[in-house]
Amino acid sequence: MSLAVGSEHFVQKVQENLGVRGIGRGIVATGDAYVLRESSETYEANFDPEKSAYNAN
């Protein structure tokens, strides 16, 4: 997910303004623009069951 797109300076400022929320974001050069991206791991869900199925017996 892209959080900001523009010049390198603009993207760095957006990352700074995010404060601690900007720490895990990476700046990637794409042609003549820069992109502040959020890692895809942020959106991966852990759907593994934490406990076994309930047994009423």
N, C-alpha and C positions, 0 to 999 in steps of 0.2 A: 504494500500500500504506500503510495506517495503522499507525503505530508506537505511538501513544498517543491516547486519547480521554478528555476530562474537562474540568475547569475550566482556564481560561487559565493560572493559577498552576501547576497540576499538569503541564500539557503543557510549559510553559517549564522546569520542573525536570527533566523527563525529557530534554528537549533539552540542558540543561546537563550532566546526568549522562552523556550520550553522548560528551561531549568533542568531539574533532575529527570523530567520526562523525556528530555532530548538526549540523554546519555546513551541509550541503547540504539539510537538511530544512526544510520550510516549515510554519508554523502557520496553519491555516485555521479561521475561525469558521464553524460550521454550526449555525444555530439557537441553542440555548442551551448548546452544547458547543463545545469546540475540539479540533482534530485535528492531530497531528504527522504529516506525510506525507512519504513518500519520493518523489522525482521518478520518473516512469515511464521516464525515460531510463536509469535504472540497470538496468532489466530488458530494454532493447532490445539485441539481439545484432547484431553485425556479422558476417554470414555471407558477405560478398563475398570471393572468393578473392584471396589476396595474390600468388599466382604463377599463371602459365598451367599448363595441363595438362602432365603429364610425357610426353615423346616419346622412346621407346626407340630410334628410328632414328637 
